[in-house]
Amino acid sequence: MEAKAIAKSLRTSPIRTRQVIDLIRGKDVSEALTILNNINKKSARLIKKVLDSAIANAVNNQNADINTLYVKEARVDAGPVMKRVIIDSRSHIGHNDKRTSHIVIVVASR
């Protein structure tokens, strides 16, 4: 049995978030939470929220045992980009793109 949680349009870059999410893919839930608690990054806090939500979905909706859960799928997709323009030297146009992420986590029981 599987449970899924999705967070959309989070204000963090997908490249930075993928560095953190690669660390928890395939791990047990307790081990993944320990890893996320010890990483000092904004994306780690956001991923932890989504993982907690997926665990709660599995426990409350499907009566899964929390000790048998593991991270079956964890991915970060690119969300919409907020494009901002800044004026560079000699009146040239520079870009300051603010990227967003969609985080998808699926937990399953072994």
C-alpha positions as CSV (number, residue, x, y, z in Angstrom):
1,M,0.0,0.0,0.0
2,E,1.2,3.4,-0.9
3,A,0.6,7.0,0.2
4,K,1.5,10.2,-1.6
5,A,2.1,13.8,-0.7
6,I,2.7,16.7,-3.1
7,A,3.8,20.3,-2.4
8,K,3.5,22.6,-5.4
9,S,5.2,25.9,-6.3
10,L,7.6,26.0,-3.4
11,R,10.0,29.0,-3.6
12,T,13.2,27.0,-3.9
13,S,15.3,26.1,-6.8
14,P,14.8,22.5,-8.1
15,I,18.5,21.9,-8.5
16,R,19.2,22.7,-4.9
17,T,16.3,20.7,-3.7
18,R,17.3,17.6,-5.7
19,Q,20.7,17.5,-3.9
20,V,18.8,16.9,-0.6
21,I,16.1,14.6,-1.9
22,D,18.7,12.3,-3.4
23,L,19.9,11.5,0.1
24,I,16.5,10.1,1.3
25,R,15.3,8.1,-1.8
26,G,14.8,4.4,-0.9
27,K,15.5,4.8,2.8
28,D,13.4,3.9,5.7
29,V,11.1,6.7,7.0
30,S,12.9,7.0,10.4
31,E,16.3,7.1,8.7
32,A,15.0,9.7,6.2
33,L,13.7,11.9,9.0
34,T,17.0,11.7,10.8
35,I,18.9,12.7,7.7
36,L,16.6,15.7,7.1
37,N,16.7,16.9,10.7
38,N,20.5,17.1,10.4
39,I,20.7,19.0,7.2
40,N,20.8,22.8,7.5
41,K,19.1,23.8,4.3
42,K,15.8,25.4,3.5
43,S,14.9,22.6,1.1
44,A,15.5,20.0,3.8
45,R,12.8,21.7,6.0
46,L,10.4,21.8,3.0
47,I,11.0,18.1,2.1
48,K,10.6,17.1,5.8
49,K,7.1,18.7,5.8
50,V,6.1,16.8,2.7
51,L,7.5,13.5,4.1
52,D,5.6,14.1,7.4
53,S,2.4,14.6,5.3
54,A,3.0,11.4,3.3
55,I,3.6,9.4,6.6
56,A,0.4,10.9,8.1
57,N,-1.6,9.9,4.9
58,A,-0.3,6.3,5.1
59,V,-1.0,6.0,8.9
60,N,-4.4,7.7,9.0
61,N,-5.9,6.8,5.7
62,Q,-4.6,3.3,5.1
63,N,-3.7,2.1,8.7
64,A,-0.1,1.4,7.8
65,D,2.5,0.7,10.4
66,I,5.0,3.5,10.6
67,N,7.9,1.1,11.3
68,T,7.5,-0.7,8.0
69,L,7.3,2.4,5.8
70,Y,10.0,3.5,3.4
71,V,10.4,6.2,0.8
72,K,9.4,4.5,-2.5
73,E,9.5,7.6,-4.7
74,A,10.9,11.0,-4.1
75,R,11.2,13.5,-6.9
76,V,11.5,17.2,-7.5
77,D,9.9,18.8,-10.6
78,A,10.4,22.3,-11.9
79,G,7.5,24.6,-11.2
80,P,6.6,28.0,-12.7
81,V,9.4,30.5,-13.1
82,M,8.9,34.1,-11.9
83,K,10.9,36.1,-14.4
84,R,12.3,39.4,-13.1
85,V,14.3,42.0,-15.0
86,I,17.2,44.0,-13.7
87,I,19.0,46.8,-15.4
88,D,22.7,46.0,-15.9
89,S,25.4,48.4,-16.9
90,R,25.0,50.5,-20.0
91,S,21.2,50.0,-19.8
92,H,21.4,46.3,-20.8
93,I,18.7,44.0,-19.6
94,G,19.6,41.3,-17.1
95,H,17.5,38.5,-15.9
96,N,16.8,37.4,-12.4
97,D,14.6,34.3,-12.7
98,K,13.1,33.1,-9.4
99,R,12.5,29.3,-9.8
100,T,10.0,27.2,-8.0
101,S,9.7,23.5,-7.3
102,H,7.1,20.7,-7.0
103,I,8.0,18.0,-4.5
104,V,6.4,14.6,-4.7
105,I,7.0,11.9,-2.1
106,V,5.5,8.4,-2.1
107,V,5.9,6.1,0.9
108,A,5.0,2.4,0.9
109,S,5.2,-0.5,3.3
110,R,7.7,-3.2,2.9
